[in-house]
Amino acid sequence: MSPVWRLGPQVLARAALTYLAEPADPALGALLEVCEPAEVLAAIKAGTLPAIKADALLATDLTDNPARRRALQAAVNRWRLRLPWLPDDAGLAAARRDGIRLICPADPRWPGRLDELGPVRPYALWLRGQADLYEACLRSVSMVGSRAATGYGAHMAGEIAADLGERGWTVVSGGAYGIDAAAHRGALVTGAVTIAVLACGVDYPYPAGHADLFATIAEHGLVISEWPPGRQPARLRFLVRNRTIAALSCGTVIVEAGERSGALNTARHAAQLGKPLMAVPGPVTSAQSAGCHRIIREWGATCVTSADHIIEMLSPLGTPETLPAPATGAPTATVLPSRNPQPATADATPSRDELDADSARVLDALPARGAAGTSTIAAEAGVDLDTVLRCLGMLAGSGFIERCDRGWRLRKP
Amino acid sequence: MSPVWRLGPQVLARAALTYLAEPADPALGALLEVCEPAEVLAAIKAGTLPAIKADALLATDLTDNPARRRALQAAVNRWRLRLPWLPDDAGLAAARRDGIRLICPADPRWPGRLDELGPVRPYALWLRGQADLYEACLRSVSMVGSRAATGYGAHMAGEIAADLGERGWTVVSGGAYGIDAAAHRGALVTGAVTIAVLACGVDYPYPAGHADLFATIAEHGLVISEWPPGRQPARLRFLVRNRTIAALSCGTVIVEAGERSGALNTARHAAQLGKPLMAVPGPVTSAQSAGCHRIIREWGATCVTSADHIIEMLSPLGTPETLPAPATGAPTATVLPSRNPQPATADATPSRDELDADSARVLDALPARGAAGTSTIAAEAGVDLDTVLRCLGMLAGSGFIERCDRGWRLRKP
């Protein structure tokens, strides 16, 4: 028996449901509240409504509501249309070969915050990358904004994300051009975990120009999606995806947003979930800041200008102490070196001899006095940007170097 | 008998007190709450405490408080030191020759809002300019900010002030370099009344580079001060002056302010008076916007990006309907043409033949189609900036022209 089957029929069924139904389908959400996923899948395959226990009938409003019954049956018929394209094992074996995992609500590492979405919580999440989703979300900030970002907006997103990463916070964003990319990259520079929540399969390179960025994110953090591998993006999927970005973190920051930016949709989800909503101000003369100013003025979003302000807003929610412990079976949360906000103590710092060749080169490329920027260090060390990011993060996590205003510098022993 | 004496002994005494005491002296404020100004002046001249009616003794805390009595006597002695420099008629005749008036709390045109300052309200105000202070303050906004303004800040102050002026709102500011000057100039461009509240005599050109600006303001609006003519500015006087800027208007807008800007002192006065406090956001990367962002985040100042937002905040307070009527004897408030937010009707528009030569030249300088900026029009008409401002305001008020995004344009008949 393949390892996939050890996951059990409910996991397999949830994987299959991500193929058959669009996320946040209220009909499927209602059924999953009263039936096991495998029962719902079996019913879809049979073309009928699943058997619902008598004491749960009321929850689905099916007892004396023929219209409701017809609507649910229509939904089943709709999901059924996609059955011919459902892979035999719901694509789990192929996904595993590509380094893609599935995580379900019953999993102890499922982020409990997603359950705040109620009936529209994800059926499951596809994950690309080795980071621990539960732990990465404990102290996390969603940072989103315009694709048509200005230089100012990209700068702010990058700086604030880097500062958040340096302080041990995970940056969650949407992997889009502009602000999203700047936020992910800012976090990567500090070696922090960052999470890209896509509106397509985690193996689907959209936008195409971000294929390398997603690969780098998967290496240091997570690329996640409610859609199964291979699924293409679509306009409405971005809007549906946004609720997950808002739900996954302690709070949401809008860095730049035009009056009609999709980022404001994410902001609205955050507000509706009762989560802290923040916005970075900008020049009034910039259309890309108009949405930020509007949500500060009209929605009561907090005006933030630094990582400090964001952490101050979120800390009561985000500190591990005040978060509920993961469900049974979860290992004790451990702080990964790369996410450690405190420099490692001298005792814990590995010796230079233990460094891999690339990291040793990068460490040697740092000036003896003062600091250097990431690209200068990459050029000096003769390694590519991806390698320098990986090495800088590791070296910072191990206490060899530290980030400062002007880039990176050696830590004093 | 000179016209000055017709003002009465109390007015004369208040004029004299502006020479003898610094504004907002709590000792003088307390005495003026229980004594007539002339009695206080006579006591100062005699070097004693004024006779206080028995039923008012409690208010000054003099009944059984020798320390309080000693402190008041010390204040009298302090004020007395300046007696040798007090002009015979408190400088009123000379001031009148220079076009300077005095207005006192008993005057029906005294802005009642100033009384919200309680014991630190101005003893009197010296006015340069013919505008009606009471009416000018009915719908007014204090707009202040950094002297070290950026191009962005000056642009925002000018644009918002011009829009406010166009909508019939008076801009109150401090006459300083930077944001203050941009706010005054923006209002002047629309022919609106603007009020400069100085920390020195209204005839004292400080800063020296603003002598012409103050002359222009006095022509179209008011230059006012609590200090008598000829008095020089001093560091502490600016801080004392700020409470008057905040008290005079319906609300205060900070356009740019560094973390330690004096504008935040004005902001604090507005907040303490319970008046709407607003701030214009800017780039986080600009130190001159840091103060604005801070008061939005920490003091709850409203984030505003346009005149519309400001008017929306202030209208419940600022519309003439909801303001108390002026004290007895006040003429009915009339809307001056230059402050009329609605273009004059065609019937009310004077004919071109009635225009003075400068205004006719300025009107001819406007393009037949489209719009032109103020300086372009000045160059085209061959008149100086001061003249073009005066003429544009008159022409707009008379319905010949109107302001638009790109400057000024002819109004369609």
Chai-1 contact restraints between the chains, C-beta under 6 A:
chainA,res_idxA,chainB,res_idxB,connection_type,confidence,min_distance_angstrom,max_distance_angstrom,comment,restraint_id
A,Y152,B,P283,contact,1.0,0.0,6.0,A-B,restraint_1
A,M156,B,V284,contact,1.0,0.0,6.0,A-B,restraint_2
A,P281,B,P281,contact,1.0,0.0,6.0,A-B,restraint_3
A,P281,B,H293,contact,1.0,0.0,6.0,A-B,restraint_4
A,G282,B,P283,contact,1.0,0.0,6.0,A-B,restraint_5
A,P283,B,Y152,contact,1.0,0.0,6.0,A-B,restraint_6
A,P283,B,G282,contact,1.0,0.0,6.0,A-B,restraint_7
A,P283,B,P283,contact,1.0,0.0,6.0,A-B,restraint_8
A,V284,B,M156,contact,1.0,0.0,6.0,A-B,restraint_9
A,V284,B,T305,contact,1.0,0.0,6.0,A-B,restraint_10
A,H293,B,P281,contact,1.0,0.0,6.0,A-B,restraint_11
A,H293,B,C303,contact,1.0,0.0,6.0,A-B,restraint_12
A,H293,B,T305,contact,1.0,0.0,6.0,A-B,restraint_13
A,I296,B,C303,contact,1.0,0.0,6.0,A-B,restraint_14
A,R297,B,C303,contact,1.0,0.0,6.0,A-B,restraint_15
A,C303,B,H293,contact,1.0,0.0,6.0,A-B,restraint_16
A,C303,B,I296,contact,1.0,0.0,6.0,A-B,restraint_17
A,C303,B,R297,contact,1.0,0.0,6.0,A-B,restraint_18
A,T305,B,V284,contact,1.0,0.0,6.0,A-B,restraint_19
A,T305,B,H293,contact,1.0,0.0,6.0,A-B,restraint_20
